Amino acid sequence: MADYNTIRAGQTAGVRTTAQVDAGLRAHMNKVYGTMSVGMLITALAAWAISGLAVTPEGTLSGLGQAIYASPLKWVIMFAPLAMVFGFGAVVNRLSASAAQLYFYGFATLMGLSLSSIFLVFTGISIVQTFLITAIAFAGLSLWGYTTKKDISGWGSFLIMGVIGLIVASIVNIFLQSPAIMFAVSIIGVLIFAALTAYDTQRIKTDYIQHAQAMDSEWLAKSAIMGALNLYLDFINLFMFLLQFLGNRE
C-alpha cells in the first residue's frame, strides 16, 4: 500500500483512490526494475563478449585487447559512461520515452565495455559469487527503502557529496596507486551505495505518489527510465566495490 508518511505535508494524490495509486505504483516499480534488469543483462553480455575477444587462446591480449587496454583508448572507455550519465540528465526532457530507453541501453552497453576488464583481473567464479551477494544485498536494501515508514529524503545531499568525494579520490588514486586509499574508498563506497539503494527506491516511490493525480504517460515512462538508471548505477557501484573485497584475482 502507498506510504503517505514519506510525502511532505500538504501533498496529496488527489481524487484517485488508494487502491488505484497502489496498483499504478506497483506497475511503475515493475517497469523500473524490469528496465534496470534488461540494462544489467546488456552490460553483463557486453563485458563478457568483449573480454573474450580481447584475449587470445594463448592468454595474451589480442589486437582488440591491445586497442582497449594498452592504449589511450582505455581512458575514453573509462570516462565515457560518466559523461553519458551527466548527458542523460541534460537531454532527457528533450527525448521521447522510447529514445530515452534506447539511450539507457546504449549507456548499459558502453558500461559493459568499460567493465570488461574485470574478467581479466578476477576469476569468473568470484565475479559470479560477488554478483549474487550484491543482488541479495541490493534486493534487501531496495525492499527496505520501499517499505520503511521513515522519511530518508534528508540523506540525499550527504550521499551526493559522498559520491563526488569517491569520484575525486578514485581519479587521484589512478595516479597514486595507493592500496590504503583504494581500501578506504572501497569501504566508503559500499556504505554510500548501500544507502543510495534504499534512498533512490524511496524517492522513486514518493515521486510517483506525488504525481499520481496527473497520470502523464510520457512523464511516467521517463520517470521509470530515470529510476532504472539510478538503481542500475547503485547496483553496479555496489558490485564493483564489493568485488575489491571478495574477488579472487587471476
PESULZI-V352538 format. One record per helix or strand. SS is the DSSP state (hx for helix, st for strand). FROM is the first residue (numbers start at 1). LEN is the number of residues. If there is no record, write none. Layout:
BEGIN
ss=[SS | SS]
from=[FROM | FROM]
len=[LEN | LEN]
END
This chain:
BEGIN
ss=[hx | hx | st | st | hx | hx | hx | hx | st | hx | hx | hx | hx | st]
from=[4 | 18 | 55 | 61 | 63 | 73 | 97 | 118 | 122 | 124 | 153 | 179 | 217 | 249]
len=[3 | 36 | 1 | 1 | 7 | 22 | 19 | 4 | 1 | 24 | 24 | 32 | 30 | 1]
END
